[in-house]
Amino acid sequence: MNENIEFLQAFLKNPGKVGSIKPSSPELAQKMIDGITPNASSAVLELGVGTGAITKFLQNIVPDEHSYLGIELDRDLAHLLKRNFPDLSIVRGNAVDSWSIHQRSGIGRIGSIICCLPFVSLPNEVGERILQQVDRFMQEGDCTFRTFQYAHGYYFPSAIKLREFMRKRYGKARKSQLIVKNVPPAYTLTWNS
Ligand SMILES: C[S@@+](CC[C@H](N)C(=O)[O-])C[C@H]1O[C@@H](n2cnc3c(N)ncnc32)[C@H](O)[C@@H]1O
């Protein structure tokens, strides 16, 4: 089945958790992985894998199965991902449990987090718990956290809250130009520890 249709089906089933009607565009995906160089001692953690729009790009730079861990909540999408990316470690699970999922995975230290979660439409408490998990990885040092925020939601309280949470700990974000070739247009935001 077409990736757009799979994604739309997931959105219709659970709009708040999926948070968008279309997967990320190649332009946004490329921006999300720019400068990321995963290896077994600096693995990449992808949160909210969806249909794998960014994973397709990550796959080209991930050298082996010890350098990538993906977490996706939706059962059907996780099933599809396991079929489409048999060489990558993708877990059906909740990003609120990222730390323990990583501990159980046998994957090495996380050196970058590519986060595609729709914080704007997630319940506050869930967003907060996920940020605490992100912070645990960042606190280990030498870790990059990158996410995207849609332009129309950039000043929504939960989007501001995420930026404030990160700014207090890791300084001002590196913000990309607006990526207009994405529906809807988005910025990427990057912090380093
Ligand atoms: C906006 S989509 C992004 C999908 C894909 N990475 C992309 O860029 O096209 C967000 C994804 O996060 C997943 N998601 C939402 N809440 C989650 C959670 N608590 N833990 C893991 N995945 C979650 C949704 O099921 C959805 O696939």
Ligand as a Chemical Component Dictionary entry (heavy atoms), coordinates in Angstrom:
data_LIG
# 
_chem_comp.id                   LIG 
_chem_comp.type                 NON-POLYMER 
_chem_comp.pdbx_formal_charge   0 
_chem_comp.three_letter_code    LIG 
# 
loop_
_chem_comp_atom.comp_id 
_chem_comp_atom.atom_id 
_chem_comp_atom.alt_atom_id 
_chem_comp_atom.type_symbol 
_chem_comp_atom.charge 
_chem_comp_atom.model_Cartn_x 
_chem_comp_atom.model_Cartn_y 
_chem_comp_atom.model_Cartn_z 
_chem_comp_atom.pdbx_ordinal 
LIG C1  C1  C 0  4.119 13.401 12.827 1  
LIG S1  S1  S 1  4.259 11.634 12.742 2  
LIG C2  C2  C 0  5.913 11.545 12.101 3  
LIG C3  C3  C 0  6.177 10.269 11.354 4  
LIG C4  C4  C 0  7.486 10.215 10.564 5  
LIG N1  N1  N 0  8.651 10.214 11.433 6  
LIG C5  C5  C 0  7.576 11.346 9.589  7  
LIG O1  O1  O 0  8.361 12.276 9.845  8  
LIG O2  O2  O -1 6.864 11.305 8.576  9  
LIG C6  C6  C 0  4.401 11.188 14.456 10 
LIG C7  C7  C 0  4.558 9.697  14.742 11 
LIG O3  O3  O 0  4.784 9.555  16.154 12 
LIG C8  C8  C 0  4.085 8.412  16.626 13 
LIG N2  N2  N 0  3.869 8.604  18.088 14 
LIG C9  C9  C 0  2.980 9.436  18.707 15 
LIG N3  N3  N 0  3.097 9.349  20.038 16 
LIG C10 C10 C 0  4.092 8.459  20.279 17 
LIG C11 C11 C 0  4.700 7.957  21.462 18 
LIG N4  N4  N 0  4.274 8.363  22.685 19 
LIG N5  N5  N 0  5.701 7.055  21.358 20 
LIG C12 C12 C 0  6.131 6.640  20.127 21 
LIG N6  N6  N 0  5.589 7.076  18.956 22 
LIG C13 C13 C 0  4.589 7.972  19.029 23 
LIG C14 C14 C 0  2.791 8.415  15.809 24 
LIG O4  O4  O 0  2.174 7.151  15.804 25 
LIG C15 C15 C 0  3.338 8.860  14.422 26 
LIG O5  O5  O 0  3.714 7.750  13.660 27 
# 
loop_
_chem_comp_bond.comp_id 
_chem_comp_bond.atom_id_1 
_chem_comp_bond.atom_id_2 
_chem_comp_bond.value_order 
_chem_comp_bond.pdbx_ordinal 
LIG C1  S1  SING 1  
LIG S1  C2  SING 2  
LIG S1  C6  SING 3  
LIG C2  C3  SING 4  
LIG C3  C4  SING 5  
LIG C4  N1  SING 6  
LIG C4  C5  SING 7  
LIG C5  O1  DOUB 8  
LIG C5  O2  SING 9  
LIG C6  C7  SING 10 
LIG C7  O3  SING 11 
LIG C7  C15 SING 12 
LIG O3  C8  SING 13 
LIG C8  N2  SING 14 
LIG C8  C14 SING 15 
LIG N2  C9  SING 16 
LIG N2  C13 SING 17 
LIG C9  N3  DOUB 18 
LIG N3  C10 SING 19 
LIG C10 C11 SING 20 
LIG C10 C13 DOUB 21 
LIG C11 N4  SING 22 
LIG C11 N5  DOUB 23 
LIG N5  C12 SING 24 
LIG C12 N6  DOUB 25 
LIG N6  C13 SING 26 
LIG C14 O4  SING 27 
LIG C14 C15 SING 28 
LIG C15 O5  SING 29 
# 
